[in-house]
Amino acid sequence: MNSFFARRYVITGIFVALCLVLLVRLFYMQIMDDKYLLASKSNVVRRYIVYPARGPILDRHGKIMVQNVPVFDITVLPREVKPFDTTLFCKLLGIDKEGFDKRFNKAVKYSPYLQSVFEKQVPLNVWASFQERLPEFPGFDVQRRTMRTYPDSTAAQFLGYIGEVTDRDIEKSGGFYRPGDYIGRSGVERAYEDLLRGQRGVRNVLVDSRNVQKGSFANGAFDTSAVAGERLISSLDSKLQKLGEQLMKNKVGSIVAIEPSTGEILAFVSSPTYDPNIMVEKGKGNVISAMYNDPYSPFLVRPIQAYYSPGSSFKPLDALIALQEGIITPQTTFFCPHYYQAGNHRVGCEHFDGVTDLRKGISQSCNTYFCNVFDRLINAHGPKNTATTYGAWREKVNNFGFGVKLDVDLPHERRGLVPTPLYYDNRFGKNHWRSSSVISLAIGQGELLATPLQMANIECTIANRGFYFKPHLIKAIGDKNVIKKEFTEKHYVGVDSNYFHPVIDGMQDVVDHGTAADSRIPGIVMCGKTGTVQNPHGKNHSVFVGFAPRDNPKIAIAVVVENAGYGASWAAPIASFMVEKYLKDSITRRPSGIDLHRYMNANLLPPTPAQIKAQKQRQDSLRRLMKDTSRKRTDTLEKPRVQLKSAGNNNRRDTMAKLYAARLKRREDAE
Amino acid sequence: MRSSSANQRGFFFNVDWLTVLLYLILVTIGWFNIHSAVFDPKHPEVIGFDTNYGKQLVYIIAGVVLAIVILLLDNRFFIAFASIFYAITIILLIAVLIVGRNVGGNQAWIPLGSFRLQPSEFAKVTTCLLLARYLSGPNIRITEWKSFLAAGAIIGVPMMLIMLQPDTGSTLVFCSLIFVLYREGLSPWFLIVIALIIALFVLTLLFNQLYLILSLVVLGLLVIWMFKHYRQVVFAVLIGLAISISFIFSVKYIYGHVLKQHQKERIDILLGLTTDLKKKGYNVNQSKIAIGSGKLWGKGYLQGTQTRYSFVPAQSTDFIFCTIGEEWGFAGSLTLIGIYLFLLLRLVAIAERQRSPFSRIYGYGVASILFFHVMINIGMTIGIVPVIGIPLPLISYGGSSLWSFTILLFILVKLDSNRMGTISPA
């Protein structure tokens, strides 16, 4: 037909070839390459995490100690914001125009298409009035979150607090936590994190190109629902806890009360304390850093982290071990000449007790008696075997939970200290130490260190006549009230129950007519032991340990008030109020006339370093003033003399405070 | 009278039903995919002016009516009035520059009530007709410069006017008519040179100029050495080299000064010179995601997530292939391209069976334009040609486009149905 007829094949060939190019490319994209499918999924599917409610914590009577409250964040989606009455908006939220612009620009900068938080944690009343007018502010919304709240504001150190996870937490958890998650940082919140946090859910939502939600992905086939965290029932009695905190207000120290028949901790006071609610409030950063710098270390969990020499409260233990070993009998007597001669030095005794048996030794807290007992104990196998005998003694002490961790269910428990024979070998040289070298251990001084929890635990053991349950703070877990098995096992300390009676007799005497007679509670037989713990850094610590009632004891207690002086004057009355409150739910007038409110209101805080400095300056200027006045006006000598006296007082206080500060610092360093 | 009535009766029998069927299949596929692309549960009605698919159905019905009208017209009508139609479109193309409405940067539409007419779409038809008319004239040899320039002018005038809108896509469509000229005797060198120019352009943008020139020179010298006894070859290679090198130098200039910013960006994205998936590369990237995520069988009708949640812009018009690729998968892509190829081959076959050169040339024009649209449109959605806004024939949403292809096709069907009759150009 045409001379170029053959060209139809060229053209056809080009058509076919180029269509094949398209098909090859499509084959590669649609069949071979998976990346587009993944990209299309990530385009439209947004994974939202559904946060479970964190488990609440109740006290032993079911009163709520921690729960979740809704808080309201105001969010903004800049793309959807339309002109509105900014003046009204600012007035409702209580912010100014500048603040509004700042927040809004931040949100726009983050993304015009994504929702971001405009204002965090608005108060309930603000939320209410804002919610009402929300339709007037297109693009703004209110998002509900939950926050921890503490209705009683008590037991801060026990409960602990939660905080946003750090990068390290995320790494350590192997990616379980995600940025923005909360994790228990201290206390029960940390110890029981696994149970409290619950299980996160996932919601897969479809979104369009403008990030507008379009319903659930695959009808929710890949969604999981959140499982709320377990409810924890604490062993604490919140009334008792509250009283303890009131009593310890403006004092440094702690109270631990345990139910001997279960090991459940009834009160766990660490003073000074803080209101746990401030840890969740807005702008908490400043408050927390201020608390970290507080010289009284409110974050220190004193019941399990503060070290004290047990002092006289250790004496019953001496006696029990000696009785079990057969070193003494209840009738064994020693003569107390007001001191105990240990080698070439003397251990003083507060009283001239004369002939002293066990009961009297305990009730009068006779140092001489217990030094003798200890001396016999350590020399039981001859002076040459001091180290091994001491080692055996140490193990018996360890059995009481002294110098070992009690594994309480809180993080960072400290073990205390009962030195090993090796320690003394290093200090004195091998075989160069005898019972006299370590005689101060007999009266709970020297190297011996214990936490208030350990002291209270010994009282449990005595109250139970020979065993204790692991002290613990969480009594039951979840709706089924599961009790951890380890908390139901008896720990025998290796002293037969019949040996406890004479010791308990002595301890009853302490309260009935001994050192703690002022603290006797009408109608309750309390057994106890006061301790006035020598404190090389300042005023003695006041210690009382005990349990009540004598038969079928319901509460064992240890109270330590730092720098307060005699055990009988502060710790014992405080303990007695606690015991009475727990057993009778009210506090009656004491025959001795001691008054609850005096103890609540007393301020025994040692001065802080800043106060010390100020005092020193005042003192210096006074001194200068005095010099000047004495030079110029010799006729008015009377007044400077008075000031001199007070300056001297200040001076003494000053040294003590300095030492206290040094101790605090050391303790913090050790943390 | 008798022969006339026999002609009338024979008319429907002579219609190439296969082409008509393919046409109907394509518009049906088009409608369903537009439906899917813009489906809005708030407007479930299928016909009406609220939704694009409602409108498209109206357009399709109008298109079918148009096709029947064309089939009822006399063949001579198209031949006789070719020049007049052409003149009308040229006037419209000038008018659109003055009174047209600017949509999306292109002054391509003349508003007619609620409907907007796009003269450039119809210019394809009339240019084809006039080109066929001219080339089928006596003593016209495309190999002669005079004829070649005249043919070039017929194609070039509407191109220039469309370029002024400026609608690059529609302008480039006219380039496809080179196949027609080739079929009618244009030297194959034109095709080869065009292919080489495109290759050189891409290579220049991709590689360092210096290395490119060096390798070209080495290649050239190699060829010269191989054919050193053929003076003509040596001469041609030398000229070719000189032109290529000067072209390479001019590419930077063309790229820097002639092309517009958005055109440069599209080329850059295609060649992978920029990867800005958020802004400039967003369309193509989302389009590729839509098509690639279809896998073998697709996500199913109305189930495409890219489509449903409007990740791809211009989903119902230029990027309609995304919906097909996503919801019907490779199976759908293969079927669609298969249908197009089948139609193209059918058109070539129809063209070749014409006795009249007019019909043949026109047939090739239709095939070339259709081919160019399909290649460029699908190519851009899968990222192998730069984004040029031209619709997918008979599938993309839009009345002007649908009707211009309907007219284009059915004039050929009409010419073909009458191929046995003696038709000579007036």
Interface residues (C-beta under 8 A of the other chain):
Chain A: M1 N2 S3 F4 F5 R7 R8 V10 I11 T12 I14 F15 V16 L18 C19 V21 L22 L23 R25 L26 F27 M29 Q30 I31 D33 K35 Y36 L37 A39 S40 K41 N43 V44 L206 V207 D208 S209 R210 K214
Chain B: F179 Y182 R183 E184 G185 P188 Q286 K288 I289 A290 I291 G292 S293 G294 K295 L296 T305 Q306 R308 Y309 S310 F311 G325 E326 G329 F330 S333 L334 I337 Y340 L341 L344 L345 V348 A351 E352 R355 P357 R360 Y364 A367 F371 V374 M375 I378 G379 I382 I384
